[in-house]
């Protein structure tokens, strides 16, 4: 390894003795330590050249690449997948067919809420009636929890190897049956196959991958500093499964909303009972069979995962029975969940939605951003917890942004998602929300907003729950759609007057939600500075908000009205555990003892002893600590007439 300038030749005019140094032959004016270092490097370089035919730097790079490849291939792709059992699950005609025949149409207006003992199920894009599911009663919940506790006591003793194998079995099944899983999600929620592949399957596979590779290290005991008083002891935190996790999940992603908490709960050693939305109950029949098959394949108790179907009474019963509760839903229902949980002091993780800002600075190219903007706004018809709802656009690019986005939205095709692979926008899940979307549009228009695309229910498909993908321009902060969560297919554009970063940040933070956010600029550092000032639990620099969720190592959640607590990442796994702090002597022969000065009965020197000890351990100077040593010796001397 020789350092030479390309403009010099060895021994030529001005050649600085092979440019400062030739390894193994240090310059005479080099410090002695530098000479030893260069000699050592030369020795290593000679060995690598002799045995591997390359110098030390190249060898180090090769070792690094091999280690990284092994971590990726060895631990991720090759980790026992060859021995992973295959799971076969029966699939019904409704679950495998793109189009159904001989199905009556469900009439929400006249049929919903008629029965308190069953939940009706239907395809929101065709209104095909899919049958009914029995409601889980409070008595049923008591029995489910008892079965879950019995299963969890066995599962808590399982090894991480068995838990990893379970996740691999689930991952293998998803990869082998992705199309069926996506079709069931589409039939349940009206989303397109692309929306299902991205939002249901890809993110679930990434969570499985991350948990399989990294989950164990965050659940093993964590050793920490013992402090000066406990130098003779070790200090550690252990993560103990809470027992039975309850999860109340919404209807927007019927597959991922189930498997997301299941993965974390099972890997952390818990059982889980999932209360799905009454608007997404039908798919649990198939997803439930999948989970039971995967559990059985690795010898795990099948009662580790159970589903509860029903209305508010079912949810309340789960809140009261669970050891920890995950709730994903609206702010109003979240407050009721907290109120119910307070009676049993049940810990709660709340994710209550958002109104995410998407800032577009004056140095952006709207045409380049258009596809990203529209995908972010209309993925899953805008029914996303973390998705952009407020597009805050600078004056300079405002008109070009409105033109580019509205042109693209007008070209999108809407219809029943399973009828064609060329459908861009599907249906909406929640019938009452359709009326709410119209309320938002009408209020905005009445206060001065312009409708650039859509703005009403799609009359081409009167049988389905379709609202046109909508673009609203000139939205202002006094409009309802600027304050309330939209959770639907409406893209709202706000103008930033004066192209001011301060004004954009003010608009973004003038909101009761704080879940996710993003900022876009031709200067990445500028976008990063803006993101750093946004009130949000998550932020993405020069990309759409949802990219943070693709990094499953990161915690997911927000603050303000978006809730508290986190799922995903190490925080999500540990959030389903009790923390147990343990101190232990470093050696068995070390025994605890109480110094005589502070033992019972008091000998009058306890205070002096404690003052001296604090000086020894925490004194601000050497003199103070030496004085403490002297004082503690005095305080430890026997007292006349005292034992």
Residue pairs with C-beta under 8 A, 6 or more apart in sequence:
1 23
1 41
1 42
1 45
1 55
1 56
1 57
2 18
2 22
2 23
3 18
3 19
3 20
3 21
4 10
4 15
4 18
4 19
5 19
8 14
8 15
8 16
8 19
9 15
10 18
17 27
20 27
21 27
21 30
21 38
23 38
23 39
23 41
23 42
23 45
24 38
24 39
24 42
24 43
26 34
26 35
26 38
26 39
30 38
41 56
44 56
45 55
45 56
48 54
48 55
48 56
48 58
48 59
49 55
52 59
52 62
54 62
71 213
75 213
76 209
76 212
76 213
79 164
79 168
79 212
79 213
80 164
80 165
80 168
81 168
81 172
84 165
84 168
84 169
84 172
85 169
85 297
85 298
86 172
86 173
86 176
87 169
87 172
87 173
87 290
87 293
87 294
87 297
88 293
89 173
89 177
89 286
89 289
89 290
89 293
90 289
91 180
91 286
92 286
93 100
94 100
94 130
94 187
95 180
95 183
95 184
95 187
95 286
96 180
96 183
98 183
98 418
98 419
99 418
99 419
100 123
100 126
100 128
103 126
103 128
103 129
103 130
104 128
104 129
105 126
105 127
105 128
105 129
105 463
106 120
106 122
106 127
106 128
106 129
107 127
108 122
108 127
108 431
111 120
112 120
112 431
115 132
116 135
116 311
117 134
117 135
118 132
118 133
118 134
118 135
119 132
119 133
119 134
119 135
119 278
119 281
119 309
119 310
119 311
120 129
120 131
120 132
121 129
121 130
121 131
121 132
121 133
121 188
121 281
121 282
122 128
122 129
122 130
123 130
123 187
123 188
123 190
124 189
124 190
124 427
124 428
124 429
124 431
124 464
124 465
125 186
125 190
125 415
125 416
125 417
125 418
125 426
125 427
125 461
125 464
125 465
125 466
126 416
126 463
126 464
127 463
127 464
127 465
130 187
130 282
131 282
133 281
133 282
133 284
133 285
133 309
134 309
135 309
135 310
135 311
135 314
136 144
136 275
136 308
136 309
136 310
136 314
136 317
137 310
137 313
137 314
137 317
138 313
138 314
138 317
140 308
141 273
141 308
141 314
141 317
141 318
141 321
142 317
142 321
144 273
144 306
144 308
145 244
145 273
145 321
145 322
147 303
147 306
148 244
148 271
148 272
148 273
148 303
148 304
148 306
149 243
149 244
149 271
150 301
150 303
151 271
151 301
151 302
151 303
151 304
152 241
152 243
152 244
152 269
152 270
152 271
152 304
154 301
155 266
155 269
155 270
155 271
155 300
155 301
155 304
156 241
156 269
156 270
158 269
158 300
160 215
160 216
160 219
162 298
162 299
162 300
163 215
163 266
163 267
163 269
164 212
164 215
164 216
165 298
166 266
166 294
166 295
166 298
166 300
167 208
167 211
167 212
167 263
167 266
167 267
168 208
168 212
169 294
169 297
169 298
170 208
170 259
170 263
170 290
170 291
170 294
171 205
171 208
171 209
171 212
173 290
173 293
173 294
174 181
174 201
174 204
174 205
174 208
175 205
177 290
178 197
178 201
179 193
180 286
181 196
181 200
181 201
181 255
181 290
182 193
182 196
182 197
182 200
182 201
182 255
183 193
183 196
183 418
184 254
184 255
184 283
184 286
184 287
185 191
185 196
185 200
185 253
185 254
185 255
185 283
186 192
186 193
186 196
186 417
186 418
186 426
187 282
187 283
187 418
188 251
188 254
188 280
188 282
188 283
189 251
189 252
189 253
189 254
189 280
189 380
189 383
189 426
189 429
190 381
190 417
190 426
190 427
190 428
190 429
190 464
190 465
191 199
191 380
191 381
191 417
191 426
191 427
192 417
192 423
192 424
192 425
192 426
193 417
193 418
193 421
195 379
195 380
195 381
195 417
195 426
196 255
198 379
199 253
199 256
199 379
199 380
199 384
200 253
200 254
200 255
200 256
201 255
201 256
202 550
203 256
203 260
203 549
203 550
203 552
204 255
204 256
204 259
204 260
204 263
206 550
206 552
207 259
207 260
207 263
207 552
207 568
208 263
209 552
210 552
210 553
211 263
211 264
211 267
211 552
211 573
214 553
214 570
215 267
215 268
215 573
218 239
218 570
218 573
218 574
219 239
219 267
219 268
219 269
219 573
219 574
219 577
221 236
221 237
221 238
221 239
221 582
222 236
222 237
223 234
223 235
223 236
224 235
224 236
224 237
225 235
226 233
226 234
226 235
226 583
227 235
228 617
228 618
229 617
230 583
232 585
232 586
232 590
233 583
233 584
233 585
233 586
234 583
234 584
234 586
235 581
235 582
235 583
236 581
236 582
236 583
236 584
237 579
237 580
237 581
237 582
238 579
238 580
238 582
239 268
239 573
239 574
239 577
239 578
239 579
239 580
240 577
240 578
240 579
240 580
241 268
241 269
241 270
241 576
241 577
241 578
242 270
242 323
242 324
242 347
242 576
242 577
242 578
243 270
243 271
243 323
244 270
244 271
244 272
244 273
244 321
244 322
244 323
245 261
245 265
245 270
245 271
245 272
245 273
245 322
245 323
245 324
245 325
245 326
245 576
246 272
246 273
246 274
246 275
246 318
246 319
246 321
246 322
246 323
246 324
246 325
246 326
247 261
247 265
247 272
247 273
247 274
247 275
247 325
247 326
247 327
247 328
248 274
248 275
248 315
248 318
248 319
248 325
248 326
248 327
248 328
248 329
248 337
249 257
249 258
249 261
249 274
249 275
249 276
249 277
249 326
249 328
249 329
250 257
250 277
250 280
250 328
250 329
250 385
251 257
251 276
251 277
251 279
251 280
251 429
251 430
252 380
252 383
252 384
252 385
252 429
252 487
253 380
254 276
254 280
254 283
254 284
254 287
255 283
255 287
257 276
257 280
257 328
258 274
258 276
258 284
258 287
259 287
260 567
260 568
261 272
261 274
261 326
261 567
262 272
262 274
262 291
262 305
264 567
264 568
264 572
264 573
264 576
265 271
265 272
265 576
266 272
266 300
266 304
266 305
267 573
268 573
268 574
268 576
268 577
269 577
270 576
271 303
271 304
271 305
271 306
272 304
272 305
272 306
273 306
273 307
273 308
273 318
273 321
273 322
274 284
274 305
274 306
274 307
274 308
275 307
275 308
275 309
275 310
275 314
275 315
275 318
276 284
276 307
276 308
276 309
278 309
278 310
278 311
279 429
279 430
280 429
281 309
284 307
284 309
288 305
288 307
291 305
292 302
292 305
295 301
295 302
295 304
295 305
296 302
308 314
308 315
308 317
308 318
315 337
316 340
318 325
319 325
319 337
319 340
319 341
319 344
319 346
320 340
320 343
320 344
320 346
322 346
323 346
323 347
324 346
324 347
324 348
324 349
324 575
324 576
325 337
325 341
325 346
325 347
325 348
325 349
326 348
326 349
326 351
326 565
326 567
327 333
327 334
327 337
327 348
327 349
327 350
327 351
327 352
328 351
328 352
328 385
329 337
329 352
329 353
330 352
330 353
330 485
331 352
331 353
331 485
331 561
334 350
334 352
334 563
337 348
337 350
338 348
338 350
341 347
341 348
348 565
349 557
349 563
349 564
349 565
349 566
349 567
349 575
350 563
350 564
350 565
351 385
351 515
351 556
351 557
351 558
351 562
351 563
351 565
351 567
352 513
352 561
352 562
352 563
353 385
353 485
353 487
353 513
353 515
353 562
354 385
354 386
354 387
354 389
354 485
354 513
354 514
354 515
354 516
354 536
354 558
354 562
355 389
355 390
355 483
355 484
355 485
355 486
355 511
355 512
355 513
355 515
356 386
356 387
356 388
356 389
356 390
356 513
356 515
356 516
356 517
356 518
356 536
356 545
357 388
357 390
357 392
357 507
357 508
357 511
357 517
357 518
357 534
357 536
358 373
358 376
358 388
358 390
358 391
358 392
358 517
358 518
358 520
358 544
358 545
359 392
359 504
359 505
359 508
359 517
359 518
359 519
359 520
359 527
359 530
359 534
360 366
360 369
360 391
360 392
360 393
360 394
360 397
360 401
360 520
361 394
361 499
361 501
361 504
361 519
361 520
361 521
361 522
361 523
361 526
361 527
361 530
362 394
362 395
362 396
362 397
362 499
363 521
363 522
363 523
363 526
364 394
364 397
364 520
364 521
364 522
365 397
365 522
366 397
366 400
366 401
366 403
366 404
366 405
367 400
367 404
369 401
369 404
369 520
370 404
370 405
370 407
370 408
371 408
372 543
372 544
373 388
373 391
373 401
373 405
373 491
373 544
374 405
374 408
374 409
374 412
374 491
375 544
376 387
376 388
376 544
376 545
376 546
377 387
377 388
377 389
377 391
377 469
377 489
377 491
378 409
378 412
378 424
378 425
378 469
378 489
378 491
379 387
379 546
380 387
381 425
381 426
381 427
381 428
381 467
381 469
381 488
381 489
382 389
382 486
382 487
382 488
382 489
382 490
382 491
383 428
383 429
383 487
383 488
384 487
384 546
385 515
386 515
386 516
386 538
386 545
386 546
386 548
386 549
386 556
387 516
387 545
387 546
388 518
388 544
388 545
389 485
389 486
389 490
389 492
390 475
390 482
390 492
390 494
390 507
390 508
390 511
391 401
391 405
391 491
391 492
391 493
391 494
392 494
392 496
392 504
392 507
392 508
393 401
393 402
393 493
393 494
393 495
393 496
394 496
394 499
394 504
395 495
395 496
395 497
395 498
395 499
396 499
398 493
398 495
398 496
401 493
402 452
402 471
402 473
402 493
405 452
405 471
405 491
405 493
406 452
406 453
406 471
406 473
409 452
409 453
409 454
409 469
409 470
409 471
409 491
410 453
412 424
412 425
412 469
413 422
413 423
413 424
413 425
414 423
414 424
414 425
414 426
414 458
414 460
414 461
414 466
414 468
414 469
415 423
415 425
415 426
415 460
415 461
415 466
416 423
416 426
416 427
416 461
416 464
417 423
417 426
417 427
425 469
425 489
427 461
427 464
427 465
427 466
428 434
428 437
428 465
428 466
428 467
428 488
428 489
429 465
431 465
433 487
433 488
434 457
434 465
434 467
436 488
437 467
437 470
437 486
437 488
437 489
437 490
438 456
438 457
438 467
439 480
440 479
440 480
440 481
440 484
440 486
440 490
441 451
441 455
441 456
441 470
441 472
441 481
441 490
443 479
443 480
443 481
444 472
444 475
444 479
444 480
444 481
444 492
445 451
445 455
447 476
447 478
447 479
448 474
448 476
449 472
449 473
449 474
449 475
449 476
449 479
450 472
450 473
450 474
451 470
451 471
451 472
452 471
452 472
452 473
453 468
453 469
453 470
453 471
454 467
454 468
454 469
454 470
454 471
454 489
454 490
455 468
455 470
455 472
456 467
456 468
457 466
457 467
457 468
458 464
458 466
458 467
458 468
460 466
467 488
467 489
468 489
469 489
469 491
470 489
470 490
470 491
471 490
471 491
471 493
472 481
472 490
472 491
472 492
472 493
473 493
474 493
474 495
475 481
475 482
475 492
475 493
475 494
476 482
476 494
477 483
477 494
477 507
477 510
481 490
481 492
482 492
482 494
483 511
483 512
485 513
486 492
494 507
496 503
496 504
496 507
497 503
501 526
501 529
501 530
504 519
504 530
505 530
505 533
505 534
508 517
508 534
508 535
509 533
509 534
509 535
511 535
511 560
512 560
512 561
513 558
513 560
513 561
513 562
514 535
514 536
514 537
514 558
514 559
514 560
514 561
514 562
515 536
515 537
515 538
515 557
515 558
515 562
516 536
516 537
516 538
516 539
516 540
516 545
516 546
516 548
516 558
517 531
517 534
517 536
517 538
517 539
517 540
517 545
518 531
518 539
518 540
518 541
518 542
518 543
518 544
518 545
519 527
519 528
519 530
519 531
519 534
519 539
519 541
519 542
520 527
520 542
521 527
521 530
521 542
524 541
524 542
527 541
527 542
528 541
531 539
531 540
531 541
532 539
535 559
535 560
536 558
537 555
537 556
537 557
537 558
537 559
537 562
538 545
538 548
538 549
538 554
538 556
538 557
538 558
539 545
539 548
540 546
540 547
540 548
548 554
548 556
549 556
549 568
552 568
552 569
553 568
553 569
553 570
554 568
554 569
555 566
555 567
555 568
555 569
555 570
555 571
555 572
556 566
556 567
556 568
556 569
556 572
557 563
557 564
557 565
557 566
557 567
565 575
566 572
566 575
567 575
585 591
595 609
595 636
596 603
596 636
597 603
597 605
597 606
597 608
597 609
597 635
597 636
598 606
598 609
598 610
603 639
603 642
604 639
604 642
605 635
605 636
605 639
608 631
608 634
608 635
609 632
609 635
609 636
611 631
612 628
612 629
612 630
612 631
612 632
612 634
612 635
613 628
613 632
614 628
615 624
615 625
615 627
615 628
615 631
616 625
616 628
616 629
616 632
617 628
619 625
619 627
619 628
